[in-house]
């Protein structure tokens, strides 16, 4: 899913189980899979976030050869091996990023507790 921002039905069902979802997984799947393609994309669920992440992916590809490790090294001003929100926003502005860095940071750091790390 990281590479193409889409998942299939089995992967979706496993993820629902992992997060403890107790509702009707099949009905939820049908709701999200609008085009009945057999997979759902971030575009189908949250197109604004999908666009932000796709633009960021292009930035990482063009400035850091697609490497998250190189991104963290370049943006990590205090050499803590993780990027804080302030570091992220300031660095993206310096790179000429025209998007919404605060929203993007929130999307990227959701699982990490307020920072972005190379792992």
C-alpha positions in Angstrom: 0.0 0.0 0.0 2.9 2.5 0.6 3.9 2.2 -3.0 0.6 2.6 -4.8 -1.7 3.9 -2.1 -4.3 1.2 -2.6 -5.3 -2.0 -0.8 -7.3 -5.1 -1.7 -10.3 -6.6 0.1 -8.3 -9.2 2.1 -5.8 -6.6 3.3 -8.6 -4.3 4.3 -10.4 -7.1 6.3 -7.1 -7.9 8.1 -6.6 -4.2 8.9 -10.1 -3.9 10.3 -9.5 -6.9 12.5 -6.2 -5.5 13.7 -7.8 -2.3 14.8 -10.6 -4.1 16.5 -13.4 -3.1 14.1 -16.6 -5.0 15.1 -18.9 -3.8 12.4 -19.9 -5.3 9.1 -16.5 -5.4 7.2 -18.1 -6.4 3.9 -20.6 -3.5 4.0 -17.8 -1.1 4.9 -15.7 -2.5 2.0 -18.6 -2.0 -0.4 -19.1 1.6 0.8 -15.4 2.5 0.2 -15.0 0.6 -3.1 -17.2 3.0 -5.1 -16.0 1.7 -8.5 -16.1 -2.0 -7.6 -12.5 -2.3 -8.7 -11.6 -4.8 -6.0 -9.3 -2.3 -4.3 -9.7 1.0 -2.5 -7.4 3.9 -2.8 -6.7 6.9 -0.6 -8.3 9.0 -3.4 -11.6 7.2 -2.8 -11.5 7.7 1.0 -9.8 11.1 1.4 -8.8 12.7 -1.9 -7.4 15.8 -0.3 -5.0 13.7 1.8 -4.2 11.6 -1.2 -3.1 14.6 -3.2 -1.0 15.9 -0.4 0.8 12.6 0.1 1.3 12.2 -3.7 2.9 15.6 -4.0 5.1 14.9 -1.0 6.1 11.6 -2.6 7.2 13.5 -5.7 9.2 16.0 -3.5 11.0 13.2 -1.8 11.7 11.5 -5.1 13.1 14.7 -6.7 15.1 16.1 -3.7 16.1 12.9 -1.8 16.2 10.2 -4.5 13.0 8.7 -3.0 14.9 8.0 0.3 13.1 8.6 3.6 16.5 8.2 5.3 18.0 11.0 3.3 14.9 13.1 3.9 15.2 12.7 7.7 19.0 13.4 7.6 18.4 16.6 5.6 15.4 17.9 7.6 16.6 16.8 11.1 18.2 20.1 12.3 19.0 18.9 15.8 20.3 15.5 14.7 17.9 13.5 16.9 17.1 11.0 14.1 13.6 12.3 13.9 11.9 15.3 12.5 9.7 17.5 14.7 6.8 19.5 13.3 8.8 22.8 13.5 11.7 21.2 11.6 9.4 19.7 9.0 7.5 22.9 8.3 10.6 25.1 8.2 12.6 22.7 6.0 9.7 22.3 3.5 9.4 26.1 3.2 13.1 26.3 2.5 12.7 23.6 -0.2 10.0 25.7 -1.8 7.1 23.4 -1.0 3.8 25.1 -1.9 1.4 22.7 -0.1 0.2 22.5 3.4 3.1 21.3 5.5 1.2 21.3 8.9 -1.5 19.0 7.5 1.1 16.9 5.8 3.1 16.5 9.0 -0.1 15.5 10.8 -0.8 12.8 8.2 2.8 11.4 8.3 3.3 11.5 12.0 -0.1 10.1 13.1 1.3 6.7 14.2 4.6 8.1 15.5 3.6 10.4 18.4 4.4 13.8 16.9 7.5 13.2 14.9 8.8 11.6 11.8 11.6 9.0 11.9 13.5 7.1 9.3 12.2 3.7 10.5 
